[in-house]
Amino acid sequence: KGNAYCWSLFDPVAEKELVYHVWYRRDKLVANVKLLVQPPKWATFSSLQIRETEKGPWRVDIRDAQGEPIQSLRFSVSD
């Protein structure tokens, strides 16, 4: 059991806006975390507690307020 973190830096940020960290395990939605970013640049993160039974491939999609993809990060949880 432990935590996974997704850190994001947005630079530049023109105006206050929402972004999302969308967490998937084996391509199944686990969490959709709403984050506010503000000018002129902003660093933010989300985290998720991962249980012993949740090993395997994970992905975090970083999306803008309209749901458009910014970046996708993949990782795997193992022993």
N, CA, C and O of each residue as an XYZ file, in Angstrom:
316
protein
N       0.858     -1.180      0.000
C       0.000      0.000      0.000
C       0.898      1.235      0.000
O       1.874      1.299      0.748
N       0.563      2.221     -0.846
C       1.340      3.441     -0.912
C       0.633      4.475     -1.762
O      -0.484      4.258     -2.232
N       1.292      5.589     -1.951
C       0.711      6.663     -2.741
C       1.474      6.864     -4.038
O       2.689      6.675     -4.093
N       0.755      7.246     -5.072
C       1.343      7.671     -6.336
C       0.997      9.142     -6.508
O      -0.094      9.580     -6.143
N       1.934      9.903     -7.066
C       1.755     11.343     -7.246
C       1.948     11.714     -8.703
O       2.780     11.128     -9.395
N       1.184     12.682     -9.164
C       1.370     13.258    -10.489
C       1.560     14.760    -10.305
O       0.653     15.460     -9.853
N       2.748     15.248    -10.660
C       3.087     16.662    -10.562
C       3.006     17.288    -11.945
O       3.417     16.676    -12.931
N       2.476     18.512    -12.023
C       2.378     19.219    -13.296
C       2.816     20.668    -13.108
O       2.481     21.315    -12.116
N       3.571     21.158    -14.082
C       3.969     22.565    -14.114
C       3.389     23.179    -15.374
O       3.602     22.670    -16.475
N       2.661     24.262    -15.217
C       2.071     24.974    -16.343
C       2.738     26.346    -16.435
O       2.658     27.148    -15.505
N       3.388     26.603    -17.554
C       4.123     27.854    -17.730
C       4.209     28.172    -19.228
O       4.887     27.446    -19.955
N       3.569     29.197    -19.700
C       2.834     30.208    -18.943
C       1.364     29.825    -18.755
O       0.842     28.943    -19.435
N       0.719     30.508    -17.822
C      -0.721     30.391    -17.612
C      -1.301     31.775    -17.878
O      -0.965     32.733    -17.182
N      -2.163     31.885    -18.875
C      -2.713     33.187    -19.279
C      -3.791     33.681    -18.323
O      -3.861     34.874    -18.029
N      -4.625     32.776    -17.840
C      -5.714     33.151    -16.933
C      -6.049     31.966    -16.049
O      -5.653     30.837    -16.338
N      -6.785     32.223    -14.961
C      -7.215     31.133    -14.083
C      -7.996     30.129    -14.905
O      -8.883     30.501    -15.673
N      -7.669     28.859    -14.746
C      -8.433     27.825    -15.433
C      -8.298     26.496    -14.710
O      -7.411     26.296    -13.880
N      -9.202     25.602    -15.050
C      -9.185     24.265    -14.465
C      -8.432     23.316    -15.379
O      -8.495     23.423    -16.604
N      -7.723     22.392    -14.766
C      -7.126     21.257    -15.466
C      -7.508     20.014    -14.668
O      -7.952     20.104    -13.524
N      -7.328     18.868    -15.287
C      -7.718     17.621    -14.654
C      -6.592     16.609    -14.739
O      -5.909     16.502    -15.757
N      -6.407     15.866    -13.652
C      -5.579     14.664    -13.652
C      -6.572     13.506    -13.621
O      -7.293     13.323    -12.640
N      -6.605     12.727    -14.702
C      -7.548     11.627    -14.818
C      -6.759     10.321    -14.699
O      -5.978      9.970    -15.584
N      -6.975      9.613    -13.595
C      -6.218      8.407    -13.260
C      -6.945      7.161    -13.766
O      -8.150      7.008    -13.569
N      -6.188      6.270    -14.426
C      -6.722      5.007    -14.932
C      -5.845      3.857    -14.456
O      -4.622      3.980    -14.384
N      -6.481      2.748    -14.134
C      -5.776      1.488    -13.866
C      -6.295      0.476    -14.863
O      -7.495      0.209    -14.927
N      -5.386     -0.085    -15.638
C      -5.756     -1.024    -16.703
C      -6.860     -0.440    -17.591
O      -7.809     -1.132    -17.961
N      -6.716      0.843    -17.924
C      -7.649      1.580    -18.790
C      -9.050      1.749    -18.207
O      -9.983      2.080    -18.939
N      -9.212      1.528    -16.902
C     -10.488      1.782    -16.238
C     -10.341      3.021    -15.361
O      -9.391      3.132    -14.586
N     -11.283      3.948    -15.488
C     -11.240      5.196    -14.727
C     -11.261      4.921    -13.231
O     -12.114      4.186    -12.732
N     -10.305      5.525    -12.521
C     -10.224      5.375    -11.070
C     -10.556      6.695    -10.373
O     -11.261      6.703     -9.365
N     -10.048      7.818    -10.909
C     -10.273      9.122    -10.280
C     -10.133     10.221    -11.318
O      -9.358     10.114    -12.268
N     -10.911     11.289    -11.110
C     -10.835     12.475    -11.949
C     -10.661     13.663    -11.006
O     -11.613     14.088    -10.351
N      -9.444     14.195    -10.941
C      -9.104     15.224     -9.963
C      -9.071     16.589    -10.640
O      -8.312     16.804    -11.585
N      -9.901     17.510    -10.149
C      -9.978     18.866    -10.687
C      -8.962     19.750     -9.967
O      -8.899     19.759     -8.738
N      -8.162     20.496    -10.743
C      -7.121     21.349    -10.180
C      -7.214     22.748    -10.797
O      -7.455     22.882    -11.997
N      -7.029     23.769     -9.997
C      -7.052     25.148    -10.479
C      -5.622     25.619    -10.701
O      -4.768     25.451     -9.831
N      -5.360     26.213    -11.869
C      -4.059     26.826    -12.149
C      -4.265     28.325    -12.344
O      -5.310     28.760    -12.827
N      -3.251     29.115    -11.959
C      -3.367     30.567    -11.995
C      -2.106     31.189    -12.590
O      -1.020     30.617    -12.497
N      -2.261     32.381    -13.212
C      -1.103     33.066    -13.810
C      -0.100     33.496    -12.735
O      -0.453     33.611    -11.562
N       1.138     33.728    -13.137
C       1.696     33.591    -14.488
C       2.167     32.171    -14.788
O       2.217     31.769    -15.951
N       2.516     31.401    -13.742
C       2.802     29.974    -13.903
C       2.371     29.276    -12.636
O       2.235     29.902    -11.585
N       2.153     27.964    -12.736
C       1.574     27.261    -11.597
C       2.041     25.818    -11.590
O       2.055     25.146    -12.621
N       2.421     25.356    -10.410
C       2.746     23.941    -10.207
C       1.670     23.345     -9.309
O       1.230     23.975     -8.347
N       1.259     22.145     -9.630
C       0.218     21.492     -8.851
C       0.418     19.983     -8.906
O       1.230     19.487     -9.687
N      -0.316     19.261     -8.085
C      -0.204     17.807     -8.100
C      -1.500     17.171     -7.632
O      -2.350     17.818     -7.020
N      -1.627     15.904     -7.931
C      -2.674     15.075     -7.346
C      -2.014     13.785     -6.873
O      -0.916     13.435     -7.308
N      -2.694     13.094     -5.986
C      -2.150     11.820     -5.500
C      -3.282     10.826     -5.349
O      -4.455     11.187     -5.262
N      -2.897      9.580     -5.323
C      -3.864      8.499     -5.206
C      -3.255      7.412     -4.346
O      -2.093      7.048     -4.527
N      -4.030      6.895     -3.414
C      -3.560      5.780     -2.612
C      -3.754      4.497     -3.417
O      -4.849      4.221     -3.909
N      -2.693      3.726     -3.545
C      -2.736      2.495     -4.313
C      -2.618      1.319     -3.352
O      -1.665      1.211     -2.581
N      -3.604      0.454     -3.421
C      -3.636     -0.714     -2.535
C      -2.790     -1.858     -3.101
O      -2.451     -1.875     -4.284
N      -2.475     -2.771     -2.262
C      -1.660     -3.939     -2.630
C      -2.258     -4.697     -3.815
O      -1.525     -5.256     -4.630
N      -3.568     -4.715     -3.908
C      -4.254     -5.471     -4.965
C      -4.319     -4.709     -6.296
O      -4.850     -5.233     -7.275
N      -3.790     -3.490     -6.346
C      -3.919     -2.659     -7.545
C      -2.620     -2.552     -8.337
O      -2.307     -1.503     -8.899
N      -1.877     -3.639     -8.374
C      -0.639     -3.673     -9.152
C      -0.979     -3.716    -10.631
O      -2.097     -4.052    -11.025
N       0.011     -3.369    -11.438
C      -0.183     -3.424    -12.878
C      -0.036     -2.054    -13.519
O       0.472     -1.123    -12.894
N      -0.485     -1.929    -14.783
C      -0.304     -0.684    -15.524
C      -1.287      0.413    -15.102
O      -2.474      0.166    -14.886
N      -0.759      1.612    -14.996
C      -1.525      2.804    -14.649
C      -1.234      3.891    -15.679
O      -0.227      3.857    -16.387
N      -2.153      4.861    -15.737
C      -1.974      6.014    -16.616
C      -2.643      7.224    -15.979
O      -3.696      7.102    -15.354
N      -2.026      8.394    -16.140
C      -2.653      9.652    -15.742
C      -2.719     10.519    -16.990
O      -1.693     10.847    -17.585
N      -3.945     10.888    -17.384
C      -4.135     11.822    -18.484
C      -4.307     13.211    -17.888
O      -5.142     13.422    -17.009
N      -3.516     14.148    -18.369
C      -3.644     15.543    -17.951
C      -4.457     16.234    -19.037
O      -4.075     16.236    -20.207
N      -5.591     16.825    -18.635
C      -6.535     17.404    -19.600
C      -6.872     18.847    -19.236
O      -6.834     19.234    -18.068
N      -7.199     19.627    -20.252
C      -7.598     21.005    -20.004
C      -9.081     21.050    -19.615
O      -9.738     20.013    -19.527
N      -9.597     22.254    -19.385
C     -10.973     22.424    -18.908
C     -12.005     21.877    -19.887
O     -13.105     21.507    -19.478
N     -11.666     21.822    -21.174
C     -12.586     21.296    -22.183
C     -12.435     19.784    -22.371
O     -13.130     19.188    -23.194
N     -11.537     19.169    -21.615
C     -11.326     17.741    -21.718
C     -10.315     17.334    -22.772
O     -10.118     16.146    -23.028
N      -9.672     18.326    -23.385
C      -8.671     18.029    -24.407
C      -7.374     17.561    -23.744
O      -6.970     18.122    -22.725
N      -6.715     16.541    -24.307
C      -5.486     16.026    -23.692
C      -4.327     17.016    -23.786
O      -4.121     17.655    -24.818
N      -3.587     17.129    -22.710
C      -2.348     17.909    -22.660
C      -1.165     16.944    -22.696
O      -0.219     17.128    -23.461
N      -1.239     15.916    -21.856
C      -0.166     14.924    -21.781
C      -0.706     13.663    -21.122
O      -1.666     13.713    -20.353
N      -0.079     12.535    -21.431
C      -0.439     11.268    -20.818
C       0.827     10.650    -20.224
O       1.854     10.552    -20.895
N       0.742     10.237    -18.970
C       1.875      9.648    -18.271
C       1.528      8.211    -17.890
O       0.449      7.943    -17.362
N       2.454      7.290    -18.164
C       2.222      5.884    -17.868
C       3.242      5.389    -16.833
O       4.407      5.788    -16.842
N       2.771      4.515    -15.948
C       3.667      3.883    -14.991
C       3.091      2.540    -14.613
O       1.939      2.244    -14.928
N       3.873      1.733    -13.950
C       3.428      0.415    -13.532
C       3.754      0.220    -12.054
O       4.805      0.652    -11.578
N       2.862     -0.421    -11.347
C       3.059     -0.742     -9.940
C       3.373     -2.227     -9.845
O       2.619     -3.064    -10.342
N       4.490     -2.545     -9.204
C       4.904     -3.946     -9.064
C       5.415     -4.173     -7.643
O       5.389     -3.270     -6.807
N       5.875     -5.383     -7.389
C       6.413     -5.719     -6.055
C       7.648     -4.934     -5.752
O       8.229     -5.089     -4.678
